[in-house]
Amino acid sequence: MSQFVDELNKQVYRQTDRQTDRQTDRQTDRQTDRQTDRQTDRQTDRQTDRQTHRQTGRKTDRQTDRQTDRQTDRQTDRQTDRQTDRQTDRQAGRQAGRQADRQTNRQTERQTDRQTEDRQTY
């Protein structure tokens, strides 16, 4: 009987050992899976962060470029408007000056003609 009990105990031990081994294997597999998942998640998060950062950077760059372009356009327009206004003012001033000169010349000629007529009449 003792031998039978010993044999039975061996079988129970083997079965228990197998169960323990399976359980340990499962637990090890789960831990490995979790660790792998965490690493994969971290990598994915980093990659997503990089992509988001790049995309945000590009968007910001585009917005900055547009804003700079608009500002440059406004400055150019203002400068062009000022130059055009100056040229227009100069041209208008010249024309006004010419007209004033003509009027002055006409008045001078009239006065000269009157004076000449007055001398001739006396």
C-alpha positions in Angstrom: 0.0 0.0 0.0 2.8 2.3 0.7 4.0 1.9 -2.8 0.5 2.7 -4.1 0.3 5.8 -2.0 3.8 6.8 -3.1 2.8 6.3 -6.8 -0.4 8.2 -6.3 1.5 11.1 -4.6 3.9 11.2 -7.5 1.1 11.5 -10.0 -0.5 14.2 -7.9 2.8 16.0 -7.7 3.4 15.7 -11.4 -0.1 17.0 -12.1 0.3 19.8 -9.7 3.7 20.6 -11.2 2.2 20.6 -14.7 -0.6 22.9 -13.6 1.9 25.2 -11.8 4.1 25.2 -14.9 1.1 26.0 -17.1 0.0 28.8 -14.8 3.5 30.2 -14.6 3.8 30.0 -18.4 0.5 31.8 -18.8 1.5 34.5 -16.3 4.9 34.9 -18.0 3.1 35.2 -21.4 0.8 37.8 -20.0 3.6 39.8 -18.5 5.5 39.6 -21.8 2.4 40.6 -23.7 1.8 43.6 -21.4 5.4 44.7 -21.6 5.3 44.4 -25.4 2.0 46.3 -25.5 3.4 49.0 -23.3 6.5 49.4 -25.5 4.4 49.4 -28.6 2.1 51.9 -27.1 5.0 54.1 -26.1 6.5 53.9 -29.6 3.1 54.7 -31.2 2.6 57.6 -28.8 6.1 59.0 -29.6 5.5 58.6 -33.3 2.1 60.3 -33.0 3.6 63.1 -31.0 6.3 63.6 -33.6 3.8 63.6 -36.4 1.5 66.0 -34.5 4.5 68.2 -33.7 5.6 68.2 -37.4 2.1 68.9 -38.6 1.6 71.7 -36.1 4.9 73.1 -37.0 4.1 73.0 -40.7 0.7 74.6 -40.1 2.3 77.3 -37.9 4.9 77.9 -40.6 2.2 78.2 -43.2 0.2 80.6 -41.1 3.4 82.6 -40.3 4.3 82.7 -44.0 0.8 83.9 -44.9 0.9 86.6 -42.2 4.3 87.7 -43.3 3.2 87.8 -46.9 0.2 89.9 -46.0 2.2 92.3 -44.0 4.8 92.6 -46.7 2.0 93.2 -49.3 0.5 95.9 -47.1 3.9 97.6 -46.6 4.5 97.4 -50.3 1.1 98.8 -51.1 1.6 101.6 -48.7 5.0 102.4 -50.1 3.7 102.2 -53.6 0.8 104.4 -52.7 3.1 107.0 -51.1 5.3 107.0 -54.1 2.3 107.3 -56.5 0.9 110.1 -54.3 4.2 111.9 -54.4 4.5 111.6 -58.1 0.9 112.7 -58.6 1.5 115.6 -56.2 4.6 116.6 -58.1 2.9 116.3 -61.4 -0.1 118.3 -60.1 2.3 120.8 -58.6 4.1 121.2 -61.9 0.9 121.6 -63.8 -0.4 124.1 -61.3 3.0 125.9 -61.4 2.8 126.0 -65.2 -0.7 127.4 -65.1 0.3 130.0 -62.6 3.3 130.9 -64.7 1.1 131.2 -67.8 -1.3 133.4 -65.9 1.5 135.5 -64.6 3.0 135.7 -68.0 -0.3 136.8 -69.5 -0.8 139.4 -66.8 2.7 140.7 -67.4 2.1 140.8 -71.1 -1.2 142.7 -70.6 0.4 145.2 -68.3 3.3 145.6 -70.8 0.8 146.0 -73.6 -1.2 148.6 -71.6 1.9 150.5 -70.7 3.1 150.5 -74.3 -0.4 151.7 -75.5 -0.4 154.4 -72.8 3.0 155.6 -74.0 1.9 155.6 -77.5 -1.2 157.6 -76.7 0.6 160.3 -74.8 
